[in-house]
Amino acid sequence: MDQMFAVYILASRPYGTLYCGHTDDLPRRVWEHKEKVHKGFTAKYGVNRLVWYEMGDTREGAFARERQVKKWNRAWKIELIEALNPGWADLYETLNC
């Protein structure tokens, strides 16, 4: 199987603090956020609920999309989340890990 890359948004809670990132292993990366493996922004602010993600074919494409979304204002990010996940459910449980 070809490798897939993901751009994702985590939230501390519905309408809470947001974090955008990209990875080549979404289940592992979200688990790392949940377990506070890396001491940084998400660990400090309890940002570990996967509320949006988008899969892509290339690392470069995922990186470019992450940079694009990070530049968006908060309202646009919330619209993006709610288009996919209006209830702000934690999508981590829906990943095939």
C-alpha atoms as a printed R data frame, in Angstrom:
   type eleno elety resid chain resno       x      y      z
1  ATOM     1    CA   MET     A     1   0.000  0.000  0.000
2  ATOM     2    CA   ASP     A     2   1.215  3.499 -0.786
3  ATOM     3    CA   GLN     A     3   2.026  5.770  2.107
4  ATOM     4    CA   MET     A     4  -0.564  8.405  2.927
5  ATOM     5    CA   PHE     A     5  -0.006 11.749  4.581
6  ATOM     6    CA   ALA     A     6  -2.445 13.681  6.746
7  ATOM     7    CA   VAL     A     7  -3.117 17.256  7.715
8  ATOM     8    CA   TYR     A     8  -5.079 17.437 10.948
9  ATOM     9    CA   ILE     A     9  -6.628 19.774 13.479
10 ATOM    10    CA   LEU     A    10  -6.800 18.989 17.179
11 ATOM    11    CA   ALA     A    11  -8.939 20.842 19.714
12 ATOM    12    CA   SER     A    12  -8.900 21.006 23.506
13 ATOM    13    CA   ARG     A    13 -12.726 20.881 23.471
14 ATOM    14    CA   PRO     A    14 -15.484 22.096 21.134
15 ATOM    15    CA   TYR     A    15 -14.595 25.687 20.172
16 ATOM    16    CA   GLY     A    16 -11.499 25.475 22.365
17 ATOM    17    CA   THR     A    17  -7.803 25.839 21.592
18 ATOM    18    CA   LEU     A    18  -6.865 24.580 18.107
19 ATOM    19    CA   TYR     A    19  -3.673 23.042 16.744
20 ATOM    20    CA   CYS     A    20  -2.894 22.163 13.129
21 ATOM    21    CA   GLY     A    21  -0.212 19.689 12.062
22 ATOM    22    CA   HIS     A    22   0.777 17.133  9.433
23 ATOM    23    CA   THR     A    23   2.102 13.587  9.668
24 ATOM    24    CA   ASP     A    24   2.753 10.376  7.769
25 ATOM    25    CA   ASP     A    25   1.103  8.268 10.533
26 ATOM    26    CA   LEU     A    26  -2.064  9.896 11.842
27 ATOM    27    CA   PRO     A    27  -3.053  7.299 14.476
28 ATOM    28    CA   ARG     A    28   0.452  7.293 15.983
29 ATOM    29    CA   ARG     A    29   0.719 11.078 15.958
30 ATOM    30    CA   VAL     A    30  -2.657 11.650 17.618
31 ATOM    31    CA   TRP     A    31  -1.776  8.999 20.226
32 ATOM    32    CA   GLU     A    32   1.442 10.949 20.930
33 ATOM    33    CA   HIS     A    33  -0.620 14.112 21.489
34 ATOM    34    CA   LYS     A    34  -3.030 12.253 23.782
35 ATOM    35    CA   GLU     A    35  -0.191 10.726 25.812
36 ATOM    36    CA   LYS     A    36   1.763 14.018 25.909
37 ATOM    37    CA   VAL     A    37   4.836 12.273 24.498
38 ATOM    38    CA   HIS     A    38   6.290 15.591 23.335
39 ATOM    39    CA   LYS     A    39   6.255 18.432 25.828
40 ATOM    40    CA   GLY     A    40   5.014 21.371 23.834
41 ATOM    41    CA   PHE     A    41   1.949 23.402 22.928
42 ATOM    42    CA   THR     A    42  -0.561 20.543 22.779
43 ATOM    43    CA   ALA     A    43   0.636 19.005 26.052
44 ATOM    44    CA   LYS     A    44   0.605 22.374 27.817
45 ATOM    45    CA   TYR     A    45  -2.916 23.298 26.696
46 ATOM    46    CA   GLY     A    46  -4.548 19.831 26.660
47 ATOM    47    CA   VAL     A    47  -5.126 19.862 22.914
48 ATOM    48    CA   ASN     A    48  -5.691 16.209 22.005
49 ATOM    49    CA   ARG     A    49  -9.129 15.797 20.383
50 ATOM    50    CA   LEU     A    50  -8.853 14.989 16.656
51 ATOM    51    CA   VAL     A    51 -11.647 17.071 15.112
52 ATOM    52    CA   TRP     A    52 -10.622 17.261 11.437
53 ATOM    53    CA   TYR     A    53  -8.210 15.620  9.050
54 ATOM    54    CA   GLU     A    54  -7.528 15.371  5.349
55 ATOM    55    CA   MET     A    55  -5.463 12.669  3.654
56 ATOM    56    CA   GLY     A    56  -3.062 13.257  0.764
57 ATOM    57    CA   ASP     A    57  -0.560 11.406 -1.392
58 ATOM    58    CA   THR     A    58   2.617 13.395 -0.770
59 ATOM    59    CA   ARG     A    59   4.528 14.784  2.189
60 ATOM    60    CA   GLU     A    60   5.007 18.053  0.292
61 ATOM    61    CA   GLY     A    61   1.271 18.358 -0.363
62 ATOM    62    CA   ALA     A    62   0.436 17.734  3.290
63 ATOM    63    CA   PHE     A    63   3.029 20.267  4.411
64 ATOM    64    CA   ALA     A    64   1.683 22.888  1.976
65 ATOM    65    CA   ARG     A    65  -1.906 22.263  3.084
66 ATOM    66    CA   GLU     A    66  -0.899 22.528  6.755
67 ATOM    67    CA   ARG     A    67   0.771 25.890  6.085
68 ATOM    68    CA   GLN     A    68  -2.335 27.069  4.217
69 ATOM    69    CA   VAL     A    69  -4.741 26.079  7.019
70 ATOM    70    CA   LYS     A    70  -2.472 27.516  9.734
71 ATOM    71    CA   LYS     A    71  -2.680 30.935  8.058
72 ATOM    72    CA   TRP     A    72  -6.475 30.900  8.065
73 ATOM    73    CA   ASN     A    73  -8.372 32.858 10.661
74 ATOM    74    CA   ARG     A    74 -10.097 30.979 13.460
75 ATOM    75    CA   ALA     A    75 -13.591 31.294 11.953
76 ATOM    76    CA   TRP     A    76 -12.455 29.585  8.725
77 ATOM    77    CA   LYS     A    77 -10.875 26.735 10.697
78 ATOM    78    CA   ILE     A    78 -14.098 26.278 12.656
79 ATOM    79    CA   GLU     A    79 -16.075 26.185  9.387
80 ATOM    80    CA   LEU     A    80 -13.665 23.541  8.054
81 ATOM    81    CA   ILE     A    81 -14.100 21.434 11.202
82 ATOM    82    CA   GLU     A    82 -17.876 21.745 11.287
83 ATOM    83    CA   ALA     A    83 -18.265 20.833  7.609
84 ATOM    84    CA   LEU     A    84 -16.756 17.411  8.414
85 ATOM    85    CA   ASN     A    85 -17.538 17.072 12.114
86 ATOM    86    CA   PRO     A    86 -20.411 19.298 13.290
87 ATOM    87    CA   GLY     A    87 -20.498 17.666 16.733
88 ATOM    88    CA   TRP     A    88 -16.756 18.100 17.319
89 ATOM    89    CA   ALA     A    89 -16.466 14.372 18.071
90 ATOM    90    CA   ASP     A    90 -13.009 12.912 18.698
91 ATOM    91    CA   LEU     A    91 -12.308 11.231 15.349
92 ATOM    92    CA   TYR     A    92  -9.361  9.278 16.757
93 ATOM    93    CA   GLU     A    93 -11.700  6.402 17.597
94 ATOM    94    CA   THR     A    94 -12.780  6.182 13.937
95 ATOM    95    CA   LEU     A    95  -9.233  5.701 12.619
96 ATOM    96    CA   ASN     A    96  -8.230  2.189 11.624
97 ATOM    97    CA   CYS     A    97  -5.357  1.758 14.068
